[in-house]
Structures are given as C-alpha cells and as structure tokens.
C-alpha cells in the first residue's frame, strides 16, 4: 500500500468556507472538495472547455465507464483523480470530451419543433 504525500498550503478563508458549503451535500471533506475543484480546473484548462462542458463530459464518461465495465464507484477523491488522470493519459477522456462537445453543438444547431 503506497502512502500519499501531503503538503500544507494557505488558502483564503472565504475559499475554504465555500468549499465547506459545497462539500456537505456531496459528503466530501473540505480538502476533497478543493481537490475535486483543482482536478476539474486542470481538465478545463487543458481542454479549453467551459466548466459545464467539462463537468458534463466527466459525468458522462464516468457513467459510461460504470455501465460498460460494471465498476464500483471510486471510494475516494484519490481514486477518482487516478481514474480521470488514467483516462486522460489513455486519451479516452479527451475523446469523450470531444464527443460531448460535438453532441452539444449538434443539439444547438438542430431547430426545436414546436407542438
């Protein structure tokens, strides 16, 4: 079993409070919430997507992975982060992000029929 190295950083109190509030409904710790935000931010920055597009792509990617591989949900933020980084390395996350963007663009270009 490998130990995860931790480092301490100083964060603005208002950011920690925002993380505390956001973490409660998701049953995350404050540290896990900030780590989640950082991971999401890395993906957004790397791909140039909006936060909503990145969140949607991650959710859809995770749902598809769970369905096809019948994998249990990650038991920790570290496990989720590892899966996302592995998917990013394999290119499957980037591919899914591209698919979601194309799907959204197609939906936006398709006129909605009124009833």
C-alpha positions in Angstrom: 0.0 0.0 0.0 1.6 3.3 -1.0 1.2 6.4 1.1 0.0 9.6 -0.5 2.3 12.6 0.2 0.5 15.7 1.5 1.6 19.3 1.6 0.1 22.2 3.5 -0.9 25.4 1.7 -2.5 28.6 2.9 -5.9 29.4 1.3 -8.2 32.3 1.7 -10.8 31.8 4.4 -13.6 32.6 2.0 -12.4 29.8 -0.4 -12.3 27.3 2.5 -15.8 28.3 3.6 -17.1 28.0 0.0 -15.5 24.5 -0.2 -17.1 23.6 3.2 -20.5 24.6 1.9 -20.1 22.8 -1.4 -18.7 19.7 0.2 -21.6 19.0 2.6 -24.2 17.9 0.0 -21.6 15.7 -1.7 -20.4 14.2 1.5 -16.8 15.3 0.8 -14.3 16.7 3.2 -13.1 20.3 2.6 -9.8 19.0 1.3 -11.5 16.6 -1.0 -13.8 19.3 -2.4 -10.8 21.6 -3.1 -9.0 18.6 -4.7 -12.1 18.0 -6.8 -12.2 21.6 -7.9 -8.5 21.5 -8.8 -8.9 18.4 -10.9 -11.9 19.9 -12.7 -9.9 23.1 -13.2 -6.9 21.1 -14.7 -9.2 19.4 -17.2 -10.9 22.7 -18.1 -7.6 24.4 -18.6 -6.1 21.5 -20.5 -9.1 21.1 -22.9 -10.3 24.7 -23.2 -13.9 23.7 -22.3 -16.3 25.6 -20.2 -16.8 24.3 -16.7 -20.3 22.9 -17.6 -18.9 21.1 -20.6 -16.1 19.6 -18.6 -18.5 18.6 -15.8 -20.9 17.0 -18.2 -18.1 15.2 -20.0 -16.8 13.8 -16.7 -20.2 12.7 -15.6 -21.0 11.1 -18.9 -17.6 9.4 -19.0 -18.0 8.1 -15.5 -21.5 6.8 -16.3 -20.3 5.1 -19.4 -17.4 3.5 -17.7 -19.6 2.3 -14.9 -22.1 0.8 -17.3 -19.6 -0.9 -19.6 -17.1 -2.1 -17.1 -19.6 -2.5 -14.2 -17.0 -0.9 -11.9 -17.8 0.2 -8.4 -17.8 4.0 -7.8 -14.5 5.4 -6.7 -14.2 5.2 -2.9 -12.2 8.4 -2.6 -11.2 11.5 -4.3 -7.8 10.0 -4.9 -9.4 7.0 -6.7 -11.5 9.3 -8.8 -8.5 11.5 -9.6 -6.4 8.5 -10.5 -9.2 7.2 -12.9 -9.5 10.7 -14.5 -5.8 11.0 -15.0 -5.5 7.5 -16.4 -8.4 8.2 -18.8 -6.6 11.5 -19.8 -3.4 9.6 -20.4 -5.1 6.9 -22.5 -6.9 9.7 -24.4 -10.3 8.2 -23.6 -11.3 11.2 -21.5 -10.3 13.7 -24.2 -12.2 11.6 -26.8 -15.3 11.6 -24.6 -15.0 15.4 -24.1 -14.8 15.8 -27.9 -17.9 13.6 -28.3 -19.9 15.7 -25.8 -18.9 18.9 -27.4 -19.9 17.6 -30.8 -23.2 16.3 -29.4 -23.9 19.7 -27.7 -23.0 21.6 -30.9 -25.4 19.3 -32.9 -28.2 19.9 -30.4 -27.6 23.6 -30.5 -27.7 23.6 -34.4 -30.9 21.5 -34.5 -34.1 23.5 -34.6 -36.6 22.6 -32.0 -40.0 21.6 -33.4 -42.9 23.3 -31.7 -46.1 21.4 -30.8 
